[in-house]
Every structure is written in C-alpha cells, then in structure tokens.
C-alpha cells in the first residue's frame, strides 16, 4: 500500500447485520493501513445475515490451531507458534 500498488482492499466478514460487520482481529490493521494510504476498503458481506441485531451479543467463533496454522495439512506457521 505504501508504494501505491494497491487499488482497493476487499475482506470477507464473519458476521454481518445491516451495516455492521465483524471479522478476525488481523483485519483492523489492514483497514487502518488502507485508511492511512487512502486505499478504498470494502467488506464482502457473507451470504447469511445474523438475526441477532444487538452487536454486543455477537460471539466471535473460535478457530482451531489446525485451521489457523495449516493449509492442506501442511504447516505454514513457524513451529513455535500456536493459535
């Protein structure tokens, strides 16, 4: 982004209702960087909407270490990193 190579940022959303979205904690620095560098930031809404309209009641889902540190059964995270 700092080099001007990005024209936009698009992320998915874990949960959404109306104009409110939640996503993984790693999305925040990406959103802040996009704002800082003036790159448009978009959220691709998931196909299902949340029926719980009070955002304070939204529970974030847990993701296993297997899903967080491996792709196709192969570890991509450093061995000393767990999630």
Backbone as CSV, one residue per row, in Angstrom:
resi,resn,N_x,N_y,N_z,CA_x,CA_y,CA_z,C_x,C_y,C_z
1,UNK,0.820,-1.189,0.000,0.000,0.000,0.000,0.862,1.249,0.000
2,UNK,1.950,1.220,0.740,2.818,2.383,0.828,3.415,2.751,-0.525
3,UNK,3.566,1.763,-1.404,4.146,2.002,-2.722,3.087,2.331,-3.770
4,UNK,1.826,2.389,-3.361,0.756,2.735,-4.284,0.342,1.614,-5.222
5,UNK,0.739,0.375,-4.889,0.446,-0.754,-5.772,-0.962,-1.309,-5.582
6,UNK,-1.641,-0.924,-4.518,-2.982,-1.452,-4.244,-4.026,-0.446,-4.709
7,UNK,-5.062,-0.928,-5.382,-6.144,-0.045,-5.809,-7.345,-0.145,-4.875
8,UNK,-7.450,-1.256,-4.131,-8.526,-1.429,-3.160,-8.205,-2.608,-2.264
9,UNK,-8.897,-2.670,-1.126,-8.793,-3.797,-0.202,-10.199,-4.370,-0.035
10,UNK,-10.335,-5.693,-0.195,-11.614,-6.362,-0.007,-11.412,-7.492,0.996
11,UNK,-12.219,-7.502,2.057,-12.156,-8.571,3.057,-13.538,-9.206,3.186
12,UNK,-13.573,-10.424,3.691,-14.840,-11.074,3.992,-15.274,-10.689,5.390
13,UNK,-16.458,-11.075,5.773,-16.959,-10.795,7.117,-17.418,-12.092,7.758
14,UNK,-17.106,-12.265,9.049,-17.580,-13.434,9.777,-19.066,-13.315,10.090
15,UNK,-19.480,-12.119,10.477,-20.878,-11.890,10.803,-21.265,-10.512,10.289
16,UNK,-22.539,-10.356,9.935,-22.982,-9.044,9.491,-24.453,-8.853,9.791
17,UNK,-24.800,-7.618,10.017,-26.188,-7.216,10.156,-26.249,-5.749,9.774
18,UNK,-27.129,-5.415,8.839,-27.282,-4.050,8.368,-25.925,-3.554,7.884
19,UNK,-25.361,-2.536,8.499,-24.051,-2.031,8.071,-22.961,-2.366,9.075
20,UNK,-23.203,-3.351,9.957,-22.229,-3.738,10.981,-21.610,-5.075,10.600
21,UNK,-20.304,-5.184,10.797,-19.579,-6.391,10.433,-18.593,-6.760,11.521
22,UNK,-18.307,-8.050,11.656,-17.199,-8.482,12.497,-16.290,-9.353,11.651
23,UNK,-15.036,-9.372,12.018,-14.052,-10.184,11.327,-12.908,-10.468,12.277
24,UNK,-11.903,-11.161,11.811,-10.754,-11.522,12.633,-10.005,-10.272,13.081
25,UNK,-9.293,-10.399,14.178,-8.566,-9.267,14.744,-7.524,-8.727,13.759
26,UNK,-6.995,-9.547,12.890,-5.992,-9.098,11.921,-6.528,-8.172,10.857
27,UNK,-7.840,-8.035,10.754,-8.431,-7.154,9.756,-8.269,-5.684,10.136
28,UNK,-8.256,-5.384,11.417,-8.156,-3.990,11.859,-6.897,-3.288,11.342
29,UNK,-5.695,-3.869,11.487,-4.517,-3.169,10.966,-4.576,-2.968,9.449
30,UNK,-5.196,-3.911,8.748,-5.326,-3.762,7.291,-6.255,-2.593,6.973
31,UNK,-7.370,-2.502,7.704,-8.307,-1.396,7.496,-7.650,-0.053,7.816
32,UNK,-6.885,-0.009,8.907,-6.215,1.233,9.287,-5.155,1.637,8.263
33,UNK,-4.420,0.655,7.748,-3.421,0.949,6.720,-4.093,1.477,5.455
34,UNK,-5.211,0.855,5.074,-5.936,1.311,3.888,-6.380,2.760,4.064
35,UNK,-6.901,3.071,5.236,-7.329,4.454,5.501,-6.127,5.410,5.448
36,UNK,-5.032,5.020,6.073,-3.836,5.862,6.118,-3.316,6.171,4.716
37,UNK,-3.302,5.155,3.851,-2.771,5.324,2.500,-3.824,5.730,1.475
38,UNK,-5.065,5.924,1.923,-6.109,6.382,1.017,-6.586,5.320,0.042
39,UNK,-6.466,4.054,0.437,-6.907,2.947,-0.410,-8.330,2.574,-0.002
40,UNK,-9.280,2.506,-0.946,-10.653,2.129,-0.592,-10.699,0.760,0.080
41,UNK,-11.524,0.653,1.118,-11.658,-0.573,1.910,-13.095,-1.054,1.813
42,UNK,-13.277,-2.311,1.407,-14.614,-2.875,1.235,-14.748,-4.170,2.029
43,UNK,-15.959,-4.418,2.501,-16.268,-5.690,3.159,-17.236,-6.435,2.264
44,UNK,-16.869,-7.655,1.913,-17.770,-8.503,1.138,-18.671,-9.200,2.135
45,UNK,-19.924,-8.887,2.057,-20.884,-9.434,3.009,-21.045,-10.936,2.799
46,UNK,-21.138,-11.665,3.892,-21.351,-13.106,3.818,-22.754,-13.380,3.302
47,UNK,-22.991,-14.602,2.868,-24.281,-14.927,2.273,-25.395,-15.056,3.307
48,UNK,-25.040,-15.212,4.576,-26.067,-15.305,5.609,-25.985,-14.094,6.520
49,UNK,-27.127,-13.594,6.887,-27.196,-12.462,7.803,-27.467,-12.961,9.208
50,UNK,-26.977,-12.225,10.171,-27.164,-12.594,11.565,-28.513,-12.067,12.044
51,UNK,-29.268,-12.907,12.710,-30.565,-12.483,13.233,-30.447,-11.807,14.592
52,UNK,-29.269,-11.861,15.203,-29.027,-11.162,16.467,-28.618,-9.741,16.109
53,UNK,-29.525,-8.799,16.291,-29.272,-7.426,15.845,-28.491,-6.596,16.852
54,UNK,-28.404,-7.042,18.114,-27.624,-6.326,19.121,-26.176,-6.799,19.019
55,UNK,-25.331,-5.953,18.462,-23.941,-6.329,18.202,-23.211,-6.753,19.469
56,UNK,-23.598,-6.201,20.629,-22.929,-6.574,21.878,-23.167,-8.037,22.233
57,UNK,-24.163,-8.666,21.615,-24.457,-10.074,21.878,-23.764,-11.015,20.883
58,UNK,-23.084,-10.469,19.906,-22.396,-11.309,18.935,-21.235,-12.024,19.612
59,UNK,-21.110,-13.296,19.401,-19.985,-14.073,19.900,-19.076,-14.395,18.724
60,UNK,-17.809,-14.155,18.893,-16.867,-14.486,17.834,-16.538,-15.956,17.923
61,UNK,-16.444,-16.588,16.793,-16.192,-18.021,16.777,-14.719,-18.317,17.014
62,UNK,-14.463,-19.451,17.586,-13.093,-19.908,17.799,-12.645,-20.706,16.588
63,UNK,-11.380,-20.621,16.294,-10.804,-21.370,15.190,-9.705,-22.248,15.760
64,UNK,-9.673,-23.493,15.350,-8.680,-24.430,15.877,-7.279,-24.098,15.369
65,UNK,-6.295,-24.600,16.092,-4.909,-24.433,15.675,-4.682,-25.081,14.306
66,UNK,-5.349,-26.199,14.081,-5.221,-26.894,12.789,-5.655,-25.977,11.644
67,UNK,-6.732,-25.256,11.844,-7.237,-24.375,10.799,-6.397,-23.100,10.687
68,UNK,-5.819,-22.663,11.813,-5.068,-21.416,11.829,-3.625,-21.552,11.362
69,UNK,-3.015,-22.715,11.550,-1.574,-22.869,11.287,-1.250,-23.800,10.127
70,UNK,-2.262,-24.419,9.536,-2.034,-25.398,8.475,-2.893,-25.090,7.258
71,UNK,-2.371,-25.382,6.099,-3.141,-25.321,4.858,-2.921,-26.639,4.143
72,UNK,-4.008,-27.325,3.836,-3.900,-28.615,3.148,-3.087,-29.629,3.922
73,UNK,-3.156,-29.565,5.257,-2.414,-30.499,6.090,-0.950,-30.157,6.269
74,UNK,-0.485,-29.069,5.648,0.924,-28.660,5.778,1.011,-27.394,6.609
75,UNK,1.892,-27.436,7.576,2.075,-26.290,8.475,2.729,-25.138,7.728
76,UNK,2.141,-23.951,7.843,2.767,-22.762,7.259,3.233,-21.795,8.345
77,UNK,2.713,-21.940,9.573,3.156,-21.118,10.687,4.449,-21.694,11.263
78,UNK,5.301,-20.837,11.826,6.505,-21.363,12.472,6.161,-22.389,13.539
79,UNK,7.039,-23.352,13.767,6.777,-24.460,14.703,6.486,-23.981,16.120
80,UNK,7.061,-22.882,16.548,6.857,-22.415,17.918,5.620,-21.530,18.058
81,UNK,4.816,-21.404,16.997,3.603,-20.596,17.031,2.385,-21.503,17.133
82,UNK,1.529,-21.213,18.093,0.265,-21.934,18.233,-0.873,-20.923,18.186
83,UNK,-2.035,-21.380,17.846,-3.193,-20.487,17.782,-4.355,-21.139,18.502
